[in-house]
Amino acid sequence: METTEIIQACITRDQNAFRMLVDNYADFAFSVAFRIMNDEDESKDIVQESFISVWNKIEGFNPRNNFSNWLYRIIVNRCYDALRKKKRNPLVHPDDNNWNIPGVFSDSNADTRLDNEEIGKMIRRLTNQLSRKQKIVFVLSELEGLSREDISEITGMTRTSIKSNLFHARQKMGKLIEKHI
Amino acid sequence: MNNDDNYFKVIGKLKSSKPVLSDKEELINGVMQKIRGTEQKTTVHKKLSNYLFGWADVVWIRGAMALAATFLIGIFIIQQVVITDRINSLEKQLVKTVNTLQVQEPDLGIMQKVFLNVVAKDQMADDSITVSRSDLEEMLDSYLELKKDYDEMKENRGVESYIQNKIRQNLEKENDDKLDL
């Protein structure tokens, strides 16, 4: 069953079809949310809320449009709100100054995959000094590999703003890398 | 290794290491459970609103209600027009009645005059007075009659000298009274 057909079935409130949709997109949704939030539990909560939002709003979605971008938009908006709340009550990570992550800079184990915890730590350290917008643009552009048109559609930001946020994000992260590695 | 190389190495590593969603089934079940709860609430809400307002979906009832509403609005507009027209005609009748009363009954009592002043106040300017044609004619007739009598008296000198003597005597008498005092 293709995504368009699944979405059509979801529009008619078919819960089995929606289960298939969640099953197909849960990994993708978690990956995006985790790269922005850098926390497993928070990311899972965001994924759940995002899918509930999809279920509630799917009747207004045109199946001919790009579902991934729509899901991206919902997840990114949820993450943006969560980051705003988080800024008010920041979590303290005691090992945030420890840059010694195995598998990143040693050529001997270059193919080693990082686990969730390592990915979270790495992104948190790199993006610690970025603003919320800069972080989101960085994740979507550099880690998710989306084009500026897609990022503009997802975030509602102009291309100039995306370019500027990405430039500043790269500059800040370059300085951090230079300092610590 | 320069700074850019380090940057791209870090980004490349993060890009290739996708966060893995553990307990996917649990997350999917959680989402499905929540949407079932939402659906049940929605169903109850739908049933209630169908029970209360379901009749609005019946085509002929909807048409009849629209017709009745149009009819009532029409009646309201006609009523407003008729009422305004009647108020205007009553105002005109009031002015006519006041004039008629003045013509037919010139010797009105004080209470009737006060009543007329109150009722006809709006019809008169502050520095004007309403005099009926019959009163005016009566006043002119009286004036002409008095003038005619006065002219006749003036022509008769005996009467004039008699009046002058009388006036002189009265004056002298008044002077004598003052001297006695």
Interface residues (C-beta under 8 A of the other chain):
Chain A: R13 Q15 F18 R19 V22 D23 A26 D27 F30 S31 F34 R35 E40 S43 K44 V47 Q48 F51 I52 W55 N56 G103 V104 F105 R113 L114 D115 N116 E118 I119 G120 M122 I123 L126 E142 L143 G145 R170 M173 G174 I177 E178 I181
Chain B: N3 D4 N6 Y7 K9 V10 I11 K13 L14 K15 S16 S17 K18 P19 V20 L21 S22 K24 L27 I28 G30 V31 M32 K34 I35 R36 T38 E39
